[in-house]
Amino acid sequence: MNAYKKEVRFTIGMTAAFILVGNMGLIFSIFPVDAMLFGFPVMYIIPILMGWFGVFFLTIVAGKIGNKIDDEIERENELLNSIPEPAPIGTPDPVAPVITASKKVGGV
């Protein structure tokens, strides 16, 4: 179950990162800046770079980490499936030795 919790936290974190990177233009429209980067105004070039390359980079990272988490989930499931379930109460144990006793009935 620990891997499932890790996957949920990872999904929430990556969703927040994708929203932040994908909406960088909105952030610059709220807080305008008059700086230059590579000869372009920062408020135009940063959203373009973060939108194209940032999302591309996050997709690669999410794929690699997501595959590792999926492998961990698969290992946990195999481990849980390999543990035998206990027999219900009242059923004979198939491993226990069977002891029989013979009795003489009647005085014969």
C-alpha positions in Angstrom: 0.0 0.0 0.0 3.0 2.3 0.5 3.6 2.4 -3.3 0.0 3.5 -3.9 0.4 6.4 -1.5 3.6 7.3 -3.2 1.8 7.3 -6.6 -1.0 9.5 -5.3 1.5 12.1 -3.9 3.5 12.0 -7.1 0.4 12.5 -9.3 -0.7 15.5 -7.2 2.8 17.0 -7.3 3.2 16.5 -11.1 -0.3 17.9 -11.7 0.7 21.1 -9.8 4.0 21.3 -11.6 2.3 20.9 -15.0 -0.3 23.6 -14.2 2.4 26.0 -13.0 4.7 25.5 -16.0 1.8 25.4 -18.5 0.3 28.7 -17.2 3.5 30.7 -16.8 2.1 33.3 -19.2 -0.8 34.0 -16.9 1.7 34.5 -14.0 3.6 37.1 -16.2 0.4 38.8 -17.1 -0.5 39.3 -13.5 3.1 40.4 -12.5 4.5 42.2 -15.6 8.3 42.5 -15.9 10.4 44.8 -18.2 13.5 42.6 -18.5 15.1 41.1 -21.6 16.4 37.5 -22.1 18.1 36.4 -25.3 17.0 39.6 -26.9 13.3 39.0 -26.1 11.1 40.5 -23.4 11.0 38.1 -20.4 7.3 38.2 -20.2 7.1 36.6 -23.7 10.1 34.2 -23.9 9.8 32.6 -20.4 6.2 31.4 -21.0 7.1 30.1 -24.4 10.2 28.2 -23.1 8.4 26.9 -20.1 5.4 25.9 -22.1 7.3 24.0 -24.7 10.5 22.8 -23.1 9.2 22.8 -19.5 6.3 20.6 -20.2 8.5 18.4 -22.4 11.0 18.0 -19.6 8.2 17.3 -17.0 6.7 14.7 -19.3 10.0 12.8 -19.5 10.5 13.0 -15.7 6.9 11.9 -15.0 7.3 8.9 -17.3 10.6 7.7 -15.7 9.4 8.2 -12.1 6.0 6.8 -12.9 7.5 3.6 -14.4 9.6 3.1 -11.3 6.5 3.6 -9.1 4.5 1.1 -11.3 7.3 -1.5 -10.9 7.2 -1.0 -7.1 3.4 -1.4 -7.1 3.8 -4.6 -9.1 6.4 -6.0 -6.7 4.1 -5.2 -3.7 1.2 -7.0 -5.4 3.4 -10.0 -6.2 4.5 -10.1 -2.6 1.0 -9.9 -1.2 -0.2 -12.6 -3.6 2.6 -15.0 -2.6 1.5 -15.0 1.1 -0.9 -17.8 1.7 -4.2 -17.0 3.3 -4.9 -18.7 6.7 -7.5 -21.5 6.7 -10.9 -20.7 8.2 -11.4 -21.7 11.8 -12.6 -25.3 12.2 -11.0 -26.7 9.0 -8.4 -29.5 9.5 -4.8 -28.5 8.9 -3.6 -30.5 5.8 0.0 -30.4 7.1 -0.7 -31.8 10.6 -0.2 -35.5 11.0 -3.3 -37.6 11.2 -3.4 -39.8 14.3 -6.0 -42.6 14.4 -6.7 -44.8 17.3 -8.4 -48.2 17.1 -10.8 -49.2 19.8 -12.2 -52.5 20.7 -15.9 -52.3 21.1 -17.7 -54.8 23.2 -15.8 -57.5 25.0 -15.0 -59.6 22.1 
